[in-house]
Amino acid sequence: MLIKSTEEIRSIAISTIDNEVTAISGLKTSINNDFVGCVESIFQSEGRVILTGIGKSANIAQKIVSTLNSTGTQAIFMHAADAVHGDLGIIREDDIIICLSKSGETPEIKVLVPLLKNGKNTLIAMVGNINSYLAKQADLVLDTTVEKEACPNNLVPTASTTAQLVMGDALAMALLSCHGFTSKDFARFHPGGSLGKRMYLKVSDLYKSNEKPFVDPADNVKTVIMEISSKRLGAAAVLEEGKLIGFITDGDLRRMLEQKADIDKLTATDIMTANPRTIDEDELVVNALEVMRENKITQLPVLKNGEYVGVVHMHDIIKEGII
């Protein structure tokens, strides 16, 4: 075993990255009429996109399937080896098939392609050899040819699989644009993720599980402290005849104690921040987070139809994984 120096390890890593950057940059010439034809065929089809491949290409195909499904294009993965043992049954008449292969000449591909052609489905080849069997049999070709792999022996699929991955992303993003896929659509497909939550989670989903701390304008400091402490939100609203006129945080209390020698005669009105920042319960949580960040605060009074209904805390937002 040869032990590499620190500089040699860094050099190998940088060389790998440079090689793959070159491979990706070379894909620009592959965005041709066939690429446009692929996008148009998939967009106009009433069927799904079936992606298939063998080895590392199969792994990339599965990732492309995930990307397509999450951006509005229905896609299914079919392993090329399993296809000839029954999985061909998943293909429907209107489906479009994308076959991934670096060489386009593997035995599994040569067995599979004639079977796919019998079904009269549109066959797209994502292939690293445009003179290969697969490329010549395909209706459309996505050229992912690379000059060389990052592997020093030019064997391990590295630059070639990166090229496939990027071509898949380019295809997915073009289709996303054709579908008019919006951030709301993304949230609908990703309800459990933090990105999705940013698009649909509302303040009303959070504050209702909290207490509703409030005091009267004339309440003394002890009453204010007890209310803030008991409700465990670090703040309390000041209400006058049910209307929000101010807000007191534990930070306000600390500053008051630092500045005032005699606090016995102080009331909530003396401590509160008048006309505080508020958030409507129908606002998205991400908007509440933005208000907190802009104003360097961690709590916001929540309003419903102009009436105070509770408090949303920064900790509530952190728990949801939105930050």
C-alpha positions in Angstrom: 0.0 0.0 0.0 1.3 3.4 -1.0 0.8 6.2 1.6 0.0 9.5 -0.2 1.2 12.8 1.1 -1.3 15.6 2.0 -0.5 17.5 -1.2 -0.9 14.3 -3.3 -4.3 13.6 -1.8 -5.4 17.2 -2.5 -4.0 17.1 -6.0 -6.0 13.9 -6.8 -9.2 15.4 -5.5 -8.7 18.6 -7.4 -7.9 16.7 -10.6 -11.1 14.7 -10.2 -13.1 17.8 -9.8 -11.4 19.5 -12.8 -12.1 16.4 -14.9 -15.8 16.3 -14.1 -16.1 20.1 -14.6 -14.7 19.6 -18.1 -17.1 16.8 -18.7 -20.1 18.8 -17.6 -19.0 21.9 -19.7 -18.8 19.7 -22.7 -22.5 18.8 -22.4 -23.5 22.2 -23.7 -22.9 21.1 -27.3 -25.4 18.2 -26.6 -28.3 20.6 -26.0 -29.4 20.2 -29.6 -32.5 19.4 -31.5 -32.7 15.9 -30.1 -32.7 17.4 -26.6 -35.5 19.7 -27.5 -37.3 16.8 -29.1 -37.0 14.8 -25.9 -38.5 17.6 -23.9 -41.4 18.1 -26.3 -42.1 14.4 -26.6 -42.2 13.9 -22.8 -44.3 17.1 -22.3 -46.8 16.1 -24.9 -47.1 12.5 -23.9 -50.0 11.3 -21.9 -47.8 8.5 -20.5 -45.0 8.3 -18.0 -41.2 8.3 -18.4 -39.6 4.9 -17.8 -35.9 5.1 -17.1 -33.7 2.0 -17.3 -30.1 1.1 -17.2 -27.5 -1.3 -15.8 -24.7 -0.9 -13.3 -23.8 2.7 -12.3 -26.1 4.0 -15.1 -29.0 2.3 -13.2 -28.1 4.2 -10.1 -28.2 7.5 -12.0 -31.5 6.6 -13.6 -33.0 6.2 -10.2 -31.9 9.6 -9.1 -33.3 11.1 -12.3 -36.6 9.4 -11.6 -36.7 11.0 -8.2 -36.0 14.5 -9.7 -38.6 14.1 -12.4 -41.3 12.9 -10.0 -40.6 15.8 -7.5 -40.8 18.4 -10.3 -44.1 17.4 -12.0 -43.1 14.7 -14.5 -44.3 11.2 -13.7 -41.4 8.7 -13.9 -40.6 5.1 -13.0 -37.4 3.1 -12.8 -37.0 -0.2 -14.5 -33.7 -2.1 -14.1 -32.5 -3.3 -17.5 -31.6 -6.8 -16.1 -35.0 -7.3 -14.5 -36.9 -6.0 -17.5 -36.4 -9.2 -19.5 -37.6 -11.2 -16.5 -41.1 -9.7 -16.2 -40.6 -6.0 -15.4 -41.4 -5.1 -19.0 -45.0 -5.4 -17.9 -44.9 -2.0 -16.2 -44.6 -0.3 -19.6 -47.8 1.2 -21.0 -48.6 2.1 -24.6 -48.0 5.9 -24.1 -44.9 5.7 -21.9 -41.6 7.1 -23.1 -38.5 5.1 -22.3 -35.1 6.6 -21.5 -32.2 4.1 -21.6 -29.0 5.1 -19.9 -25.7 3.5 -20.9 -22.1 4.8 -21.3 -21.1 2.4 -24.0 -24.5 1.6 -25.5 -23.2 -1.9 -26.2 -23.7 -3.9 -23.0 -25.3 -7.4 -23.4 -28.3 -6.5 -21.3 -29.0 -3.4 -23.4 -28.7 -5.4 -26.6 -31.2 -7.9 -25.4 -33.6 -5.2 -24.0 -33.7 -2.7 -26.9 -35.4 -4.9 -29.5 -38.1 -5.7 -26.9 -38.6 -2.0 -26.2 -38.9 -1.3 -29.9 -41.6 -4.0 -30.4 -43.8 -2.0 -28.1 -43.6 1.0 -30.4 -42.8 3.3 -27.4 -40.6 6.3 -28.1 -37.0 5.3 -27.1 -34.5 7.9 -25.9 -30.9 6.9 -25.5 -28.8 8.8 -22.9 -25.5 7.4 -24.1 -21.8 8.1 -24.1 -21.2 6.7 -27.6 -23.4 8.1 -30.3 -22.2 5.4 -32.7 -23.3 2.6 -30.5 -26.0 0.0 -31.0 -28.3 1.8 -28.5 -27.8 5.2 -30.1 -28.6 3.8 -33.6 -31.7 2.1 -32.4 -33.1 5.1 -30.4 -35.6 7.6 -31.7 -33.8 10.4 -30.0 -30.3 10.7 -28.5 -29.1 12.6 -25.4 -25.3 12.6 -26.0 -23.4 12.3 -22.7 -20.0 11.5 -24.2 -17.0 12.4 -22.1 -13.4 12.5 -23.1 -12.2 10.5 -20.2 -13.1 9.3 -16.7 -11.6 10.8 -13.6 -10.2 7.4 -12.8 -6.5 7.3 -13.8 -7.1 4.0 -15.5 -10.1 5.5 -17.4 -12.3 2.7 -16.1 -14.3 3.6 -13.1 -17.5 5.5 -14.1 -17.0 9.0 -12.7 -17.1 11.7 -15.3 -19.6 9.7 -17.4 -22.1 9.2 -14.6 -21.7 12.9 -13.6 -22.6 13.8 -17.2 -25.7 11.6 -17.1 -26.7 13.1 -13.8 -26.4 16.7 -15.1 -28.2 15.8 -18.4 -31.0 14.4 -16.3 -31.2 17.6 -14.3 -31.2 19.7 -17.5 -34.1 17.5 -18.8 -36.0 17.8 -15.6 -35.6 21.6 -15.3 -36.7 22.1 -19.0 -39.8 20.0 -18.3 -40.5 21.9 -15.0 -40.6 25.1 -17.0 -42.9 23.6 -19.6 -45.3 22.5 -16.9 -45.2 25.9 -15.2 -44.3 24.1 -12.0 -44.4 26.6 -9.1 -43.1 26.7 -5.6 -46.6 25.8 -4.4 -46.5 22.6 -6.5 -43.1 21.8 -5.0 -44.5 22.2 -1.5 -47.4 19.9 -2.5 -45.0 17.1 -3.5 -42.7 17.7 -0.5 -45.0 18.2 2.5 -42.6 16.5 4.9 -39.5 18.3 4.0 -38.2 21.6 5.4 -38.4 23.2 1.9 -42.0 22.2 1.5 -42.8 23.5 5.0 -41.5 26.9 4.1 -44.2 27.0 1.4 -47.3 25.8 3.3 -46.8 25.9 7.1 -48.8 28.8 8.6 -48.4 30.6 11.9 -51.8 29.2 12.9 -50.2 25.7 12.8 -47.8 26.7 15.5 -49.1 29.2 18.0 -52.2 27.2 19.0 -50.1 24.7 20.9 -48.7 27.6 23.1 -50.2 29.4 26.0 -51.7 32.9 25.6 -49.8 35.2 27.9 -51.2 38.6 28.6 -51.4 41.3 31.3 -53.4 44.5 31.9 -51.7 47.9 31.4 -51.9 48.6 35.1 -50.5 45.3 36.3 -47.3 45.7 38.4 -43.9 44.2 37.7 -44.4 41.1 39.8 -47.6 40.3 38.0 -45.9 40.7 34.6 -42.9 38.5 35.7 -45.3 35.8 37.0 -47.3 35.8 33.7 -44.2 35.6 31.5 -42.7 32.9 33.7 -45.8 30.7 34.0 -46.6 30.8 30.2 -43.0 29.8 29.3 -42.8 31.9 26.1 -40.5 34.7 27.4 -43.1 37.3 26.7 -46.6 38.6 27.4 -49.0 40.9 25.5 -50.5 44.0 27.1 -54.2 44.2 26.4 -56.6 47.1 27.1 -60.2 46.1 26.7 -59.1 43.1 24.7 -57.0 45.2 22.3 -53.2 44.7 21.9 -51.5 47.9 22.9 -48.0 46.6 23.8 -45.7 43.6 24.2 -43.3 42.8 27.0 -40.4 40.3 26.6 -38.0 38.9 29.2 -35.4 41.2 27.5 -37.6 44.2 28.3 -37.7 43.1 32.0 -33.9 42.7 32.2 -33.3 46.1 30.7 -35.9 47.6 33.1 -34.1 46.1 36.1 -30.8 47.4 34.9 -32.1 51.0 34.4 -34.6 51.4 37.3 -33.6 51.5 40.9 -37.2 51.7 42.2 -39.4 49.2 40.3 -42.3 49.0 42.9 -44.4 51.6 41.2 -43.8 50.5 37.6 -46.6 49.0 35.6 -46.9 47.0 32.4 -47.4 50.3 30.5 -44.0 51.5 31.7 -42.2 48.4 30.5 -43.9 47.5 27.3 -43.0 48.1 23.7 -45.9 50.0 22.3 -47.2 49.2 18.8 -45.2 46.0 18.6 -44.5 43.9 15.5 -47.2 41.4 14.9 -48.0 38.6 12.5 -51.4 37.4 11.3 -52.3 33.8 11.9 -52.8 33.1 8.2 -49.2 34.3 7.3 -46.6 31.6 6.4 -44.2 30.7 9.2 -41.3 31.7 6.9 -42.7 35.2 6.9 -42.8 35.3 10.7 -39.2 34.1 10.7 -38.2 36.9 8.3 -39.8 39.5 10.7 -38.0 38.0 13.6 -34.7 38.1 11.9 -35.1 41.7 10.6 -36.0 43.0 14.0 -33.7 40.7 16.0 -36.5 39.3 18.1 -37.6 35.8 19.1 -41.3 36.2 19.8 -44.2 37.7 17.8 -47.8 38.4 19.0 -50.2 36.6 16.7 -53.4 38.3 15.5 -56.7 36.9 14.1 -58.9 39.5 12.5 -56.9 42.1 14.3 -57.4 40.5 17.7 -54.6 39.1 19.8 -54.8 35.3 19.9 -51.3 34.1 21.1 -47.6 34.1 20.5 -45.3 32.3 18.0 -41.8 31.7 19.2 -38.5 31.2 17.3 -38.2 27.8 19.1 -41.5 26.7 17.4 -40.0 27.4 14.0 -36.7 25.7 14.9 -38.6 22.6 15.9 -40.1 22.4 12.4 -36.7 22.4 10.8 -37.4 25.5 8.7 -34.3 27.4 9.8 
